[in-house]
Amino acid sequence: MTTLVLSLLVAVLLVLAVAILVGRRDRSRSVSSEDPTALRAARAEQARTDVQRHLGQSEAYRSRTPNST
């Protein structure tokens, strides 16, 4: 019984230590450490996706509505 409790305590302490270390590492990362080129590329890709979605929706709308002329 003592061995089981001790094993569980060690496992909990190990998981807690890993969580603390990962949390500190993530907090110490700054935004400036991220690649600015990758951020620009992601924003450009998002803009392209938005434009394509908008064009697709307008095409679908035009195909559903009859011409008013």
N, C-alpha and C positions, 0 to 999 in steps of 0.2 A: 504494500500500500504506500509506504514511504517512497519507494522508488518511482512509482507512478506519479505521485504528486510532484516529486522533484523533477522528473522528466517533463511534465507539463509546464512547470514553472520555468525551466530552462528554455523550452520551446516558445513560451510567451515572451520571455525576455529577448530571445533572439529575433523574433518577429518585430517587436517593439524597437529594437536597435536598428534593424534594417529600415523600418519606416522612418525613423528619425534621420538616419543618414541620407536617405533618398529625398526627404523633405528639405533638408539643408542644402543638398546639391541643387535641387530645383530652384530654391529661393535665391541661390547665389548666381544662377544664370541670369544674365541681363539681356534685354532686347537687342542691345548692340552686338551681342555675340552671334545673333542669327544672320544668315546670309542675306544682304540687301537685294542681291540679284534674284534670289529665289522668291523673296517677297514681292518684288516687282513682277516677276513672271506669273506668280499666283494671282495677283490683282488683274493683270492683263488677260489671263485665261478666264477669270470670273467675268470680266467685262465682255469678252467675246461670247461667252455662254449666255449672258443676259441679252445681248443683241440678237443672237440666234433664236432664243426663246421668244423674244418680242416679235421678230419677223415671222416666226412660225405661227404665232397667235394671230397676227394681222392677216396672214394668208388664209388661215382657217376661217376667220371672220368674213373675209371678202368672198370666199367660196360659198358661204352659207347665205349671204344676203344677195338678193337679185339687184341688177342694175336699175338705178332710178331714172335712167334716160329713156 
